[in-house]
Amino acid sequence: NAGVTQTPKFRVLKTGQSMTLLCAQDMNHEYMYWYRQDPGMGLRLIHYSVGEGTTAKGEVPDGYNVSRLKKQNFLLGLESAAPSQTSVYFCASSYRGLAGGPRPEQYFGPGTRLTVT
Amino acid sequence: AQKITQTQPGMFVQEKEAVTLDCTYDTSDPSYGLFWYKQPSSGEMIFLIYQGSYDQQNATEGRYSLNFQKARKSANLVISASQLGDSAMYFCAMRERSYNTDKLIFGTGTRLQVFP
């Protein structure tokens, strides 16, 4: 049981390049999330998904796209990277809602450190 | 809008002493959940403790307890018998729940340093 995994762990991009971050979970969770963490700030939600084939915008969605083609995977795409997207990206997953599942917390991946020059 | 406030950017505590990390929240939803996560220097987010808005008792998990004061909208984390390994960033978070969505809102964190 690997929990939540993220690929890659580190990446350096040049402005204008594109890339995709992969998140995978093996806990059969319905909900998946992408956050970014900037220095001196807590995590901010980029996009999330409440089930296979669904996605929704979070607090800071601009410049990012996501897809959830399979229940266990949640992809975050940057079509044209900008220096403002330099950040640490965390993926998380959870059971359905506060009232669903034995534990209500979100399980986090190890993070991806992205630098855009 | 829902909001989480952590007013202590940094805290120091001596090993074996107890420490309280403050967290206040704002929500109009009667059903919500409050969480504390630990982020050590290695970067991963580690779940510590959870308190539901309808829970009658304060949550406890080993050396961690949550001092939940609903009327004051506070959810302070108490760490008893601090250890050097407790040095980390600590984030308070609230789970916002509305139709077909379920999101965590994080505070800005408190950096705890435990000294010998």
Interface residues (C-beta under 8 A of the other chain):
Chain A: Y31 Y33 G40 M41 G42 L43 R44 L45 Y48 V50 A56 G58 V88 F90 A92 S94 R96 G97 L98 R103 P104 E105 Q106 Y107 F108 P110 G111
Chain B: I4 S31 Y32 G33 F35 Y37 G43 E44 M45 F47 Y50 G52 F91 A93 R95 R97 N100 T101 D102 K103 L104 I105 F106 G107 T108 G109
